[in-house]
Amino acid sequence: MEEADALDALESLGLTSYEAKVLVGLQKLRTATASEVARVTDVPRSQVYGTADSLEARGLVEVQNASPTRYRAVALDEAMARLSERFERERRRASEYLREVQGSLADDADEHRPDIWVTRGTDNISRRVEDLVAEADERVVIGVSDVDQLTPSLVATLQSLVDAGVHAVGASEAPAALERFGEIEGMEVLRIADDRGPDAEANRLLAVDGRTVLIGMLDEGTGSEETAMWSANTHFAAMLSRLMENGLQQFTVEHVDD
């Protein structure tokens, strides 16, 4: 990891830019004066004092009353634990507020609109797929174009659903993906036999309980940027789910391991 990436990560955990830089500088130096910290960072010496005091208040830096004043970072494991505690505390505060205000200004008519949502980015789509799959009560149908879409956490979720009695169906053209599906004990595995498939443009497909559907597509220009459209508990989702399953029946055959 580059230092710039580490600084970005520390800022994501709640530190200011100066705090992140001073903390990294002190980790390098172990113990140092403000002048020494300023020399190894781009933080002005006049700003190091206040920044170090702020880090001390966070429990990340210790101060030695000497002349000149010396600073040192607390043990790395301790620093990471305190940052994690602070991040989790702020996450809970934000979550509590958002839960309180959820829907407080919404029009009641919104609940009856046939909402279709868009999620962009492969990682975001993978998380959305996992969330939707986890809500299954009776049946999950999932089609993938690449084995990488079957993340360990998704595979574990599918296995737990099958163990709980949910009928899970996996479909793909990719041999590696079919093999991964086959590792989920009790899952029905289908091989897409025609490259036109139920939707030649789709990068991944998902139908849950006949009421939730997701279709992922790759950008035609780049061939790598993925966008997914999904809908839950709508007439649109129910209709598209039926069409998707009919398409899978038409263009797939049961997969049997060699």
ABEGO torsion letter per residue (X at the ends): XBAAAAAAAAAAAGBBAAAAAAAAAAAAAGBBBAAAAAAABABBAAAAAAAAAAAAAAGABBBBBBOBBBBBBBBAAAAAAAAAAAAAAAAAAAAAAAAAABGAABBAAAAABBBBBBBBEAAAAAAAAAAAAAABAABBBBBBABAAABBAAAAAAAAAAAAAGBBBBBBBABAAAAAAAAABBGBBBBBBABAAEABAABABBBBBGGABBBBBBBBAAAGABBBBBBBBGBAAAAAAAAAAAAAAAAABBBBBBX
